[in-house]
Amino acid sequence: MRLPDSAHEAHPWVIARIAPDFRLLDAWALPVAGSRADFDAFLEIMDSLDPTHSSSAAARALFRLRFRLGALFGWDDATQKRPIPECSEATLATRLPDDLRGTAGASARRSGSRFVPLYRTDEEWAAEISNDTVHAVLHLGWVEQSEGRYRAQMGVYVKPRGLLGEIYMMLIGPFRHLIVYPALMRQIGRAWKARDITKTTDGGTSPATPPSRPRRRRPRAAAGS
């Protein structure tokens, strides 16, 4: 379910202090609910998903088209170090406070993923992507709904790269909302439901659900650009 920007921004997320110059483009309530300890399992499932292998033929076609255009015009050349628009640094990692550096973990980067993990806390995970059209952040949050019960939320923050980026974001907007995101919601929902079934079959335990982590104190973000 798509959320108003205000619903996602109402939480004191670390990302809001690290990337105050980024715009929240989309916010979604994901079809995922669980206990506080299930955040790790949620991140593992998100890490395992590949939207390019969606059950939606339209979504797969859009991803293929995007990657072909990127290859044709060199949008995704990983050898280029692109500064964040209107900034000097090339990555948000330089803005992280010391106690968040290295917290995302190497395992959090799915093979072939174009997103680079930034950080994680007990309630957040964020990764960034940079290409010739945009510098963007994928943000995942674990929001308490009632005592002991949590729901997953996703936010996408962006800084378009010049006129090309602005036009690109405008053109893909309808496709994101009508095709890509609905297909992704179904993919996430199926994966979480399958995980719940496996957990029940295993007698209430799941290898994907590790013990609860100690609560991390919310850090103060380093100064931005």
C-alpha positions as CSV (number, residue, x, y, z in Angstrom):
1,M,0.0,0.0,0.0
2,R,1.4,3.4,-1.0
3,L,1.8,5.8,2.0
4,P,1.7,9.5,2.2
5,D,5.2,11.0,2.4
6,S,4.2,12.4,5.8
7,A,3.6,8.8,7.2
8,H,7.2,7.8,6.4
9,E,8.7,11.1,7.4
10,A,6.9,11.1,10.7
11,H,9.5,8.6,12.1
12,P,12.9,9.8,13.4
13,W,14.8,7.9,10.8
14,V,18.6,8.2,10.6
15,I,18.4,8.6,6.8
16,A,16.6,12.0,7.2
17,R,19.7,13.3,9.0
18,I,22.2,11.8,6.6
19,A,20.4,12.7,3.4
20,P,18.4,15.9,4.2
21,D,19.0,17.2,0.7
22,F,17.3,14.1,-0.9
23,R,13.6,14.1,-1.7
24,L,11.3,11.3,-0.6
25,L,10.0,10.1,-3.9
26,D,7.9,7.1,-2.8
27,A,6.8,5.5,0.5
28,W,5.1,2.1,0.8
29,A,3.8,-0.1,3.6
30,L,5.1,-3.5,2.7
31,P,3.0,-6.8,3.1
32,V,5.4,-7.8,6.0
33,A,4.7,-8.0,9.7
34,G,6.4,-9.7,12.6
35,S,8.1,-9.3,15.9
36,R,11.1,-7.0,16.7
37,A,13.5,-10.0,16.1
38,D,12.1,-10.6,12.6
39,F,13.8,-7.5,11.1
40,D,16.8,-9.6,10.2
41,A,14.6,-12.2,8.5
42,F,12.9,-9.4,6.5
43,L,16.3,-8.0,5.4
44,E,17.4,-11.4,4.3
45,I,14.3,-11.9,2.2
46,M,14.6,-8.4,0.6
47,D,18.2,-9.2,-0.2
48,S,17.2,-12.4,-1.9
49,L,14.6,-10.8,-4.2
50,D,15.4,-10.0,-7.8
51,P,12.7,-7.7,-9.4
52,T,14.1,-8.5,-12.8
53,H,12.7,-12.1,-12.3
54,S,9.3,-10.8,-11.2
55,S,6.2,-12.9,-12.1
56,S,4.9,-9.8,-13.9
57,A,5.9,-9.9,-17.6
58,A,5.4,-6.2,-17.9
59,A,7.8,-5.5,-15.0
60,R,10.4,-7.8,-16.4
61,A,10.1,-6.1,-19.8
62,L,10.6,-2.6,-18.2
63,F,13.7,-3.7,-16.4
64,R,15.1,-5.2,-19.6
65,L,14.4,-2.0,-21.4
66,R,16.0,0.1,-18.7
67,F,19.2,-2.0,-18.6
68,R,19.5,-1.9,-22.4
69,L,19.1,1.9,-22.5
70,G,21.7,2.1,-19.7
71,A,24.1,0.0,-21.6
72,L,23.5,1.9,-24.8
73,F,24.0,5.4,-23.3
74,G,26.5,4.4,-20.6
75,W,24.3,5.5,-17.8
76,D,25.4,2.7,-15.4
77,D,29.2,2.8,-15.9
78,A,30.4,1.6,-12.5
79,T,33.9,3.0,-13.2
80,Q,32.7,6.6,-13.0
81,K,32.8,8.4,-9.7
82,R,29.8,10.7,-9.9
83,P,29.5,13.4,-7.2
84,I,26.1,13.5,-5.6
85,P,24.2,16.3,-7.4
86,E,25.1,19.7,-6.0
87,C,27.7,18.1,-3.7
88,S,31.4,17.3,-3.6
89,E,31.2,13.8,-2.2
90,A,30.3,10.8,-4.4
91,T,28.7,8.6,-1.7
92,L,26.5,9.1,1.4
93,A,28.9,6.8,3.2
94,T,31.1,9.8,3.9
95,R,28.3,11.4,5.9
96,L,27.9,8.4,8.3
97,P,28.8,8.8,11.9
98,D,31.5,6.4,13.1
99,D,29.1,4.1,14.9
100,L,27.2,3.4,11.7
101,R,30.1,2.7,9.4
102,G,30.3,-0.9,8.3
103,T,27.0,-1.9,10.0
104,A,25.2,-2.9,6.8
105,G,27.4,-6.0,6.5
106,A,28.9,-7.5,3.3
107,S,26.2,-10.2,3.2
108,A,23.6,-7.5,2.7
109,R,24.6,-6.9,-0.9
110,R,22.9,-9.4,-3.1
111,S,25.1,-10.7,-6.0
112,G,24.3,-8.5,-9.0
113,S,22.5,-5.8,-7.1
114,R,23.3,-2.3,-8.2
115,F,22.6,-0.9,-4.7
116,V,25.5,-0.5,-2.3
117,P,24.6,-0.9,1.4
118,L,25.1,2.2,3.6
119,Y,24.1,1.2,7.2
120,R,21.7,-0.6,9.4
121,T,20.3,-0.2,12.9
122,D,17.7,-2.2,14.8
123,E,14.9,-0.5,12.8
124,E,16.5,0.7,9.6
125,W,18.6,-0.4,6.6
126,A,19.6,1.8,3.7
127,A,21.5,1.4,0.4
128,E,22.4,3.8,-2.4
129,I,22.7,3.8,-6.1
130,S,24.3,6.3,-8.4
131,N,24.1,6.5,-12.2
132,D,23.9,9.2,-14.9
133,T,20.2,9.9,-14.2
134,V,19.9,9.9,-10.4
135,H,21.6,9.3,-7.0
136,A,19.0,7.4,-5.0
137,V,18.6,5.7,-1.6
138,L,16.5,2.6,-0.9
139,H,15.4,2.8,2.8
140,L,13.7,0.0,4.7
141,G,12.2,0.6,8.1
142,W,10.7,-1.6,10.9
143,V,7.8,0.3,12.4
144,E,6.2,-0.7,15.7
145,Q,2.4,-1.0,15.3
146,S,1.5,-2.3,18.7
147,E,3.4,-3.8,21.6
148,G,5.7,-6.4,20.1
149,R,4.3,-6.2,16.6
150,Y,6.1,-4.5,13.7
151,R,5.4,-3.7,10.0
152,A,7.9,-3.0,7.2
153,Q,8.0,0.2,5.3
154,M,10.0,1.2,2.3
155,G,11.1,4.7,1.2
156,V,12.9,5.8,-2.0
157,Y,14.9,9.0,-1.7
158,V,16.3,10.7,-4.8
159,K,18.4,13.6,-6.2
160,P,18.0,13.7,-10.0
161,R,21.1,14.4,-11.9
162,G,20.4,17.5,-14.0
163,L,17.8,17.9,-16.7
164,L,18.3,14.3,-17.9
165,G,17.5,13.0,-14.4
166,E,14.4,15.2,-14.0
167,I,13.0,14.1,-17.4
168,Y,13.8,10.5,-16.7
169,M,12.1,10.5,-13.3
170,M,9.0,12.2,-14.8
171,L,8.8,9.7,-17.6
172,I,9.1,6.6,-15.5
173,G,6.7,7.7,-12.8
174,P,3.5,6.1,-14.2
175,F,5.4,2.9,-14.9
176,R,6.7,2.7,-11.3
177,H,3.3,3.2,-9.7
178,L,1.2,1.1,-12.1
179,I,3.6,-1.8,-12.9
180,V,6.9,-2.0,-11.0
181,Y,5.8,-1.3,-7.4
182,P,2.6,-3.5,-7.5
183,A,4.7,-6.4,-8.9
184,L,7.3,-5.9,-6.2
185,M,4.6,-5.8,-3.5
186,R,3.3,-9.2,-4.7
187,Q,6.8,-10.6,-4.8
188,I,7.6,-9.5,-1.3
189,G,4.3,-10.7,0.0
190,R,4.7,-14.2,-1.5
191,A,8.3,-14.5,-0.1
192,W,7.2,-13.4,3.4
193,K,4.2,-15.8,3.4
194,A,6.4,-18.6,2.3
195,R,8.8,-17.8,5.1
196,D,5.9,-17.8,7.6
197,I,4.8,-21.2,6.3
198,T,8.3,-22.6,6.6
199,K,8.6,-21.2,10.1
200,T,5.3,-22.9,11.2
201,T,6.3,-26.2,9.6
202,D,9.6,-26.1,11.4
203,G,7.7,-25.9,14.7
204,G,8.0,-22.1,15.3
205,T,11.6,-21.6,14.4
206,S,13.3,-20.5,11.3
207,P,16.9,-20.3,10.3
208,A,16.3,-16.9,8.9
209,T,15.2,-15.5,12.3
210,P,18.3,-14.9,14.5
211,P,18.1,-13.9,18.2
212,S,17.1,-10.3,18.9
213,R,19.9,-7.8,18.6
214,P,20.6,-5.3,21.4
215,R,18.9,-1.9,20.8
216,R,21.3,0.5,19.1
217,R,21.3,4.1,20.3
218,R,20.3,6.4,17.5
219,P,23.4,8.2,16.4
220,R,23.9,11.8,15.4
221,A,24.5,12.0,11.7
222,A,27.7,13.7,10.4
223,A,27.3,17.0,8.7
224,G,26.1,16.9,5.1
225,S,27.7,18.5,2.1
